[in-house]
């Protein structure tokens, strides 16, 4: 499980993904959102989930960005509507802000922009499909370990039985 972010910008990250990964990332984003918001979800302790804790709206924005590009490339998509519905049910957010608005409000995870984090994702992508990714990041070694950042907002909302953690709901 992983949300690939070779760049801090969600759209730029989505644009460089190969077709297979672009499709899978939509679904993995939904799985991460559910792990964050559904009590007892099997993946909630995975580092790819925990790094997004408290940033469910930003995660959803990343997923919606992936879905928009997937659709623009001519594929059918049902994930975007599910992401929106799940986010609304879990944390009450019905209007998902764009990345710039999330940044202005301080609602992006602090690891976004950490060059070691993004480089580790470039390396991992290079391992998965060297032919595709070599043209995007030829200077990055393909043997770097993943960087697993922590959220500065604590445990996933699913660990809060009432879902009422103050950092889970937008005023």
NUNUVO-195034 format. One record per residue (C-alpha): x, y, z; residue number from 1; residue in three letters. Coordinates in steps of 0.25 Angstrom, whole numbers. Each point is the difference from the previous one (the first is absolute). Layout:
N
+-------+-------+-------+------+------+
!     X !     Y !     Z ! bagu ! donu !
+-------+-------+-------+------+------+
!     X !     Y !     Z !  NUM !  ala !
...
+-------+-------+-------+------+------+
***
This chain:
171
+-------+-------+-------+------+------+
!     X !     Y !     Z ! bagu ! donu !
+-------+-------+-------+------+------+
!     0 !     0 !     0 !    1 !  unk !
!     5 !    14 !    -4 !    2 !  unk !
!    -4 !    13 !    -4 !    3 !  unk !
!    11 !     4 !   -10 !    4 !  unk !
!     4 !    15 !     0 !    5 !  unk !
!    13 !     2 !    -8 !    6 !  unk !
!    -3 !    15 !     1 !    7 !  unk !
!    -6 !     9 !    10 !    8 !  unk !
!   -11 !     4 !   -10 !    9 !  unk !
!   -11 !   -10 !    -1 !   10 !  unk !
!    -3 !     3 !   -15 !   11 !  unk !
!    15 !    -1 !    -3 !   12 !  unk !
!     1 !   -13 !     7 !   13 !  unk !
!   -12 !    -6 !    -7 !   14 !  unk !
!     5 !     4 !   -14 !   15 !  unk !
!    13 !    -8 !     1 !   16 !  unk !
!    -7 !   -13 !     5 !   17 !  unk !
!    -1 !   -11 !   -10 !   18 !  unk !
!   -14 !    -4 !    -4 !   19 !  unk !
!     0 !   -13 !     9 !   20 !  unk !
!     5 !     8 !    12 !   21 !  unk !
!   -10 !    12 !    -3 !   22 !  unk !
!   -12 !   -10 !     0 !   23 !  unk !
!     5 !    -7 !    13 !   24 !  unk !
!     3 !    13 !     7 !   25 !  unk !
!   -14 !     4 !     0 !   26 !  unk !
!    -4 !   -13 !     7 !   27 !  unk !
!    11 !     0 !     9 !   28 !  unk !
!    -4 !    15 !     4 !   29 !  unk !
!   -14 !    -5 !     3 !   30 !  unk !
!     6 !   -12 !     9 !   31 !  unk !
!     9 !    10 !     8 !   32 !  unk !
!   -12 !     9 !     2 !   33 !  unk !
!    -8 !   -12 !     5 !   34 !  unk !
!    11 !    -4 !     9 !   35 !  unk !
!     1 !    14 !     6 !   36 !  unk !
!   -15 !     1 !     2 !   37 !  unk !
!    -6 !   -14 !     2 !   38 !  unk !
!     2 !    -7 !    13 !   39 !  unk !
!     6 !   -13 !     0 !   40 !  unk !
!     5 !     1 !   -15 !   41 !  unk !
!    12 !    -9 !    -2 !   42 !  unk !
!    10 !    10 !    -5 !   43 !  unk !
!    -2 !    11 !    10 !   44 !  unk !
!    14 !    -3 !     6 !   45 !  unk !
!     7 !     0 !   -13 !   46 !  unk !
!    10 !    12 !    -1 !   47 !  unk !
!    -6 !     4 !   -14 !   48 !  unk !
!   -13 !     2 !     8 !   49 !  unk !
!     6 !     6 !    13 !   50 !  unk !
!     7 !    11 !    -8 !   51 !  unk !
!   -13 !     6 !    -5 !   52 !  unk !
!    -7 !     0 !    14 !   53 !  unk !
!    -7 !    13 !     2 !   54 !  unk !
!     1 !     4 !   -14 !   55 !  unk !
!   -11 !    -8 !    -6 !   56 !  unk !
!    -5 !    12 !    -8 !   57 !  unk !
!    14 !     1 !    -7 !   58 !  unk !
!     0 !   -15 !    -2 !   59 !  unk !
!   -13 !     1 !    -7 !   60 !  unk !
!     5 !    12 !    -8 !   61 !  unk !
!    12 !    -9 !    -5 !   62 !  unk !
!   -10 !   -11 !    -4 !   63 !  unk !
!   -10 !    10 !    -7 !   64 !  unk !
!    12 !     5 !    -8 !   65 !  unk !
!     4 !   -14 !    -4 !   66 !  unk !
!   -15 !    -3 !    -4 !   67 !  unk !
!    -1 !    12 !    -8 !   68 !  unk !
!    13 !    -3 !    -8 !   69 !  unk !
!    -5 !   -15 !    -1 !   70 !  unk !
!   -13 !     5 !    -6 !   71 !  unk !
!     7 !    10 !    -9 !   72 !  unk !
!     8 !   -11 !    -6 !   73 !  unk !
!   -14 !    -7 !    -4 !   74 !  unk !
!    -2 !   -10 !    11 !   75 !  unk !
!   -13 !    -1 !     8 !   76 !  unk !
!     1 !     3 !    15 !   77 !  unk !
!    -9 !    -3 !    12 !   78 !  unk !
!    11 !     3 !    10 !   79 !  unk !
!    -1 !    15 !     1 !   80 !  unk !
!   -15 !     0 !     4 !   81 !  unk !
!     4 !   -11 !    11 !   82 !  unk !
!    11 !     9 !     5 !   83 !  unk !
!    -9 !    12 !     1 !   84 !  unk !
!   -11 !    -8 !     7 !   85 !  unk !
!     9 !    -7 !    10 !   86 !  unk !
!     7 !    13 !     4 !   87 !  unk !
!   -13 !     6 !     2 !   88 !  unk !
!    -5 !   -11 !     9 !   89 !  unk !
!    13 !    -1 !     8 !   90 !  unk !
!     4 !    14 !     2 !   91 !  unk !
!   -12 !     9 !    -5 !   92 !  unk !
!     8 !     6 !   -11 !   93 !  unk !
!    -9 !     1 !   -13 !   94 !  unk !
!     8 !    11 !    -8 !   95 !  unk !
!    14 !    -5 !    -2 !   96 !  unk !
!     9 !    11 !    -1 !   97 !  unk !
!    11 !     1 !   -11 !   98 !  unk !
!    15 !    -2 !     4 !   99 !  unk !
!     3 !    15 !     0 !  100 !  unk !
!   -12 !     2 !    10 !  101 !  unk !
!     4 !   -11 !     9 !  102 !  unk !
!    15 !     5 !     0 !  103 !  unk !
!    -5 !    14 !     4 !  104 !  unk !
!    -8 !    -5 !    11 !  105 !  unk !
!    11 !    -9 !     5 !  106 !  unk !
!    -7 !   -13 !    -3 !  107 !  unk !
!    11 !    -7 !    -8 !  108 !  unk !
!     8 !   -10 !     7 !  109 !  unk !
!    14 !     6 !     5 !  110 !  unk !
!     8 !   -11 !    -8 !  111 !  unk !
!    -6 !     5 !   -13 !  112 !  unk !
!    12 !     7 !    -6 !  113 !  unk !
!    11 !    -8 !     7 !  114 !  unk !
!    10 !    -3 !   -11 !  115 !  unk !
!     4 !   -13 !     7 !  116 !  unk !
!   -14 !    -5 !     0 !  117 !  unk !
!    -3 !     3 !   -15 !  118 !  unk !
!    13 !    -5 !    -4 !  119 !  unk !
!    -3 !   -13 !     7 !  120 !  unk !
!   -13 !    -1 !    -8 !  121 !  unk !
!     8 !     3 !   -13 !  122 !  unk !
!     9 !   -11 !     3 !  123 !  unk !
!   -11 !   -10 !     3 !  124 !  unk !
!    -7 !     4 !   -13 !  125 !  unk !
!    13 !    -3 !    -8 !  126 !  unk !
!     0 !   -14 !     6 !  127 !  unk !
!   -14 !    -3 !    -4 !  128 !  unk !
!     1 !     5 !   -15 !  129 !  unk !
!    14 !     4 !    -3 !  130 !  unk !
!    -3 !     3 !   -15 !  131 !  unk !
!   -11 !     9 !     3 !  132 !  unk !
!     6 !     8 !    12 !  133 !  unk !
!    14 !     1 !    -5 !  134 !  unk !
!    -4 !    12 !    -9 !  135 !  unk !
!    -7 !     7 !    12 !  136 !  unk !
!    11 !    -1 !    10 !  137 !  unk !
!    13 !    -6 !    -6 !  138 !  unk !
!     9 !     5 !    11 !  139 !  unk !
!    -7 !    -8 !    11 !  140 !  unk !
!     6 !   -13 !     4 !  141 !  unk !
!   -10 !   -11 !     0 !  142 !  unk !
!     4 !    -6 !    13 !  143 !  unk !
!    -3 !    10 !    11 !  144 !  unk !
!    -9 !    -5 !    11 !  145 !  unk !
!   -14 !     6 !     3 !  146 !  unk !
!    -1 !    12 !     9 !  147 !  unk !
!   -12 !    -2 !     9 !  148 !  unk !
!    -3 !    14 !     7 !  149 !  unk !
!    -9 !     1 !    11 !  150 !  unk !
!   -12 !     9 !     2 !  151 !  unk !
!     1 !    11 !     9 !  152 !  unk !
!   -15 !    -2 !     3 !  153 !  unk !
!     0 !   -13 !     7 !  154 !  unk !
!    -8 !   -13 !    -2 !  155 !  unk !
!   -10 !    -2 !   -11 !  156 !  unk !
!   -14 !     4 !     2 !  157 !  unk !
!    -4 !   -14 !     0 !  158 !  unk !
!     8 !    -2 !    14 !  159 !  unk !
!   -10 !    11 !     6 !  160 !  unk !
!   -13 !    -8 !     1 !  161 !  unk !
!    -8 !    13 !     0 !  162 !  unk !
!     7 !     6 !   -12 !  163 !  unk !
!     0 !    13 !     8 !  164 !  unk !
!    15 !     3 !     1 !  165 !  unk !
!     1 !    16 !    -2 !  166 !  unk !
!     9 !    -2 !   -11 !  167 !  unk !
!    -9 !    -8 !    -8 !  168 !  unk !
!   -11 !    10 !    -3 !  169 !  unk !
!     1 !    13 !    -7 !  170 !  unk !
!    -7 !    11 !     6 !  171 !  unk !
+-------+-------+-------+------+------+
***
